[in-house]
Amino acid sequence: MASSAAQIHALGGIGIATYSSSSKSNLNSAKRQAVVNPENTFSSVKRFIGSRMDEVAEESKQVSYRVVKDENENVKLDCPAIGKQFAAEEISAQVLRKLVDDASSFLDEKVTRAVITVPAYFNDSQRRATKDAGRIAGLDVLRIINEPTAASLAYGFERKSNETILVFDLGGGTFDVSVLEVSEGVFQVLSTCGDTHLGGDDFDKRVVDWLASNFKKDEGIDLLKDKQALQRLTEAAEKAKIELSSLTQTNISLPFITATADGPKHIETTLTRTKFRELCSDLLDRCKTPVENSLRDARLKFKDIDEVILVGGSTRIPAVQEVVRKLTGKEPNVTVNPDEVVALGAAVQAGVLAGDVSHIVLLDVTPLSLGTNTVGDVRKRCRECTTSTRNLRGSERAEVLQVQRRNETLRTDSVMSKIIPRNTTLPTSKSKVFTTVDDGQTRVRFHVLQGEREFARDNKCLGSFLLDGIPPAPRGVPKIDVKFDIDANGILSATATDRATGNKQEITITGSTTLSKDEVEKMVKEAERFAKDDKQKREAIDTKNQADSVVYQTEKQLKEFGEKIPGEVKEKIESKLQELEDKIGSGSTQEIKDSMAALNQVMQIGQSMCNQAGPEAGAGAGPSPWR
Amino acid sequence: MLSSSSPTSFAHPFLSSSSPPLSPVSPPSRSARISPPLVSASCSYTCTEDTPRLHQIPLRSTTAATASLYELLEVPLGATSQDIKSAYRRLARICHPDVAGTDRTTSADEFMKIHAAYCTLSDPEKRSVYDRRMLRRSRPLTVGNSGMGSYVGRNWETDQCW
């Protein structure tokens, strides 16, 4: 697929166990392609992964390609060039595969397992989708870790001191803040917070909108409707943003941006740092809340923070640094490379998991609360209501479960009852007691919810399961233990047990909510096939290049040492050489390889002849050039 | 694909000279897991405690009832908060499933117990409540078993939120 018209770039901070800078060249070539072929060039795919259409409505309007939904309301990315709709996982898988290939050829070793990083504030569904992407790319995903945590690992890896650090990670599409305590090799995340819809792309968008609205005012043409113009605007905006990190003002010049009956139209303007800051002021404000919240959750004050570490390309924006400085009262630490540090951290964690790195352990947290749907706490809701809690012992909190008989979806008035609060250290296992809301109720449907919102339906539903066969009893009497476990790999499982009968129902949430298991299998196979094609193509190119160089070397050596070898050997070499040259022109990869082997054989004969002839010719000084 | 290049490349000085720079990279210098004594210590720690605890909730209460939170963290009763913190870190470096290596489920259980103990003892308020209870009962309590005898199955959870 990579060889077709579709190209992929920018998964932002997908870090992979081994960092390879050559992926950047791919990114640049894809960026160039984006201008001429906007509908078939995918960027910022990370924003769509593991999401449903209604969750990313705003983002889908901001990209140059078409975002559509499938029959299950899940996001698909349309690629008209090859007439196919891709899941975001597939596109991510292509990026991962490219990174793995680069890493493999750099290390000269097959890379099969990986640690992949995601924004800390990703929900479970987005994480699983990322894991699926890894699987589609043919990887065994050892662990999904949080980007700010990974950054702290890379930062604190060589340090011995005890520090409380705040990682401020503003990337291309997401924003994360984590507060950690780093000491004695233990990286303990105290809290994490973020905004999955805030990043460098939003800053670009502000500049694009500004340019487009000015143009509309002057010329009466809406450039935002023209995909190609929009792509050029976006590129110019990003360039201007980057330049404003080192200059106080920059020129934006977009000749022939569009044309009317009067002729071509151009954009020629200047953007100052002050104006840029003004355009983005609300985005800058949005950076503040997660910082404050994460500190509050960690029960710390700004003075308790020893270091503020900036991660992600967007932290190069002076206005962002200014916000951090003002908010924390500290000079942010810019010693780490904001683009690479996350990948380095992922490599450290990969080392820990593989047993290559010892004396380090990462204690990460779950960023969002997990719970289930209830009608609320009985004791809180109606003390005088008939639902009785007297059967429950003092310290037990009984909550009335929502009645769920026919309707599988969440009722609008059900609330979320948290079982694992956010910022709980993993692995963890927690449980709560629930009871029924109706007399004689025999079945209960549990929804596994993730999020911080009061009402169940405002949170992300990760799955649901039904506990059946509760013996009929007055409401409030049955006692059902609901236990949530998250293991060190982040796999969540939920169990509900009826105490009276010991009946148990459980659900392990493994697949992503956007792709079924079968779909993932299919994609794995497809990707493997593409990979095979790509590999063959690459092999053909490599073989050809190699053969060219063999021809060159042989010719050179024949010229230099030709007279030292007997005529018939020389003839043989020349004929084989000719054969190889012919094959390079027309033959298959295998034929080229065969000819190279044949040439190699006669060359070896020539080599030994030359070695024998060597001393007589008096060329004995130094190593023989034939070797 | 890469191996196909080797027969020819050895014959040619130009090509063969280009291959050595790669070779030192390929044999990965996998240093063995450092500090075997530490790991074995972790084993002895988990083994003595773990066999009866696994999935056996009733058994767990009887065996674990003897271990106070202080004993779990291997600190004396009057330990300072700094002592507790560093004991927790030391144990985390041994017990966390990422580093424990062998049996991940047992080490996860172990780690969760230690973490729960740390959560109670690192919070001055919770610690004083726990200390008072311990005094009153004049016998140590289990992790998170908040004294409600009928509720032993939940001993990973302290009744406070953490």
HADDOCK unambig.tbl for C-alpha pairs under 7 A between the chains (distance, minus, plus):
assign (segid A and resid 107 and name CA) (segid B and resid 25 and name CA) 6.30 0.50 0.50
assign (segid A and resid 107 and name CA) (segid B and resid 26 and name CA) 6.05 0.50 0.50
assign (segid A and resid 108 and name CA) (segid B and resid 26 and name CA) 5.81 0.50 0.50
assign (segid A and resid 109 and name CA) (segid B and resid 26 and name CA) 6.48 0.50 0.50
assign (segid A and resid 186 and name CA) (segid B and resid 89 and name CA) 6.16 0.50 0.50
assign (segid A and resid 186 and name CA) (segid B and resid 93 and name CA) 6.89 0.50 0.50
assign (segid A and resid 352 and name CA) (segid B and resid 99 and name CA) 6.84 0.50 0.50
assign (segid A and resid 353 and name CA) (segid B and resid 98 and name CA) 5.86 0.50 0.50
assign (segid A and resid 353 and name CA) (segid B and resid 99 and name CA) 6.81 0.50 0.50
assign (segid A and resid 355 and name CA) (segid B and resid 33 and name CA) 5.74 0.50 0.50
assign (segid A and resid 356 and name CA) (segid B and resid 30 and name CA) 6.27 0.50 0.50
assign (segid A and resid 356 and name CA) (segid B and resid 31 and name CA) 6.10 0.50 0.50
assign (segid A and resid 356 and name CA) (segid B and resid 32 and name CA) 6.73 0.50 0.50
assign (segid A and resid 356 and name CA) (segid B and resid 33 and name CA) 6.12 0.50 0.50
assign (segid A and resid 358 and name CA) (segid B and resid 33 and name CA) 6.55 0.50 0.50
assign (segid A and resid 358 and name CA) (segid B and resid 34 and name CA) 6.28 0.50 0.50
assign (segid A and resid 359 and name CA) (segid B and resid 93 and name CA) 6.43 0.50 0.50
assign (segid A and resid 360 and name CA) (segid B and resid 93 and name CA) 6.66 0.50 0.50
assign (segid A and resid 361 and name CA) (segid B and resid 93 and name CA) 5.75 0.50 0.50
assign (segid A and resid 361 and name CA) (segid B and resid 99 and name CA) 6.93 0.50 0.50
assign (segid A and resid 424 and name CA) (segid B and resid 162 and name CA) 6.88 0.50 0.50
assign (segid A and resid 427 and name CA) (segid B and resid 108 and name CA) 6.41 0.50 0.50
assign (segid A and resid 427 and name CA) (segid B and resid 112 and name CA) 6.82 0.50 0.50
assign (segid A and resid 428 and name CA) (segid B and resid 112 and name CA) 6.24 0.50 0.50
assign (segid A and resid 429 and name CA) (segid B and resid 156 and name CA) 6.93 0.50 0.50
assign (segid A and resid 430 and name CA) (segid B and resid 157 and name CA) 6.03 0.50 0.50
assign (segid A and resid 488 and name CA) (segid B and resid 97 and name CA) 6.62 0.50 0.50
assign (segid A and resid 539 and name CA) (segid B and resid 1 and name CA) 6.19 0.50 0.50
assign (segid A and resid 596 and name CA) (segid B and resid 8 and name CA) 6.82 0.50 0.50
assign (segid A and resid 597 and name CA) (segid B and resid 8 and name CA) 6.52 0.50 0.50
assign (segid A and resid 600 and name CA) (segid B and resid 8 and name CA) 5.86 0.50 0.50
assign (segid A and resid 600 and name CA) (segid B and resid 11 and name CA) 6.64 0.50 0.50
assign (segid A and resid 604 and name CA) (segid B and resid 11 and name CA) 6.89 0.50 0.50
assign (segid A and resid 625 and name CA) (segid B and resid 13 and name CA) 6.98 0.50 0.50
assign (segid A and resid 626 and name CA) (segid B and resid 13 and name CA) 6.61 0.50 0.50
assign (segid A and resid 627 and name CA) (segid B and resid 11 and name CA) 6.84 0.50 0.50
assign (segid A and resid 627 and name CA) (segid B and resid 12 and name CA) 6.86 0.50 0.50
assign (segid A and resid 627 and name CA) (segid B and resid 13 and name CA) 5.71 0.50 0.50
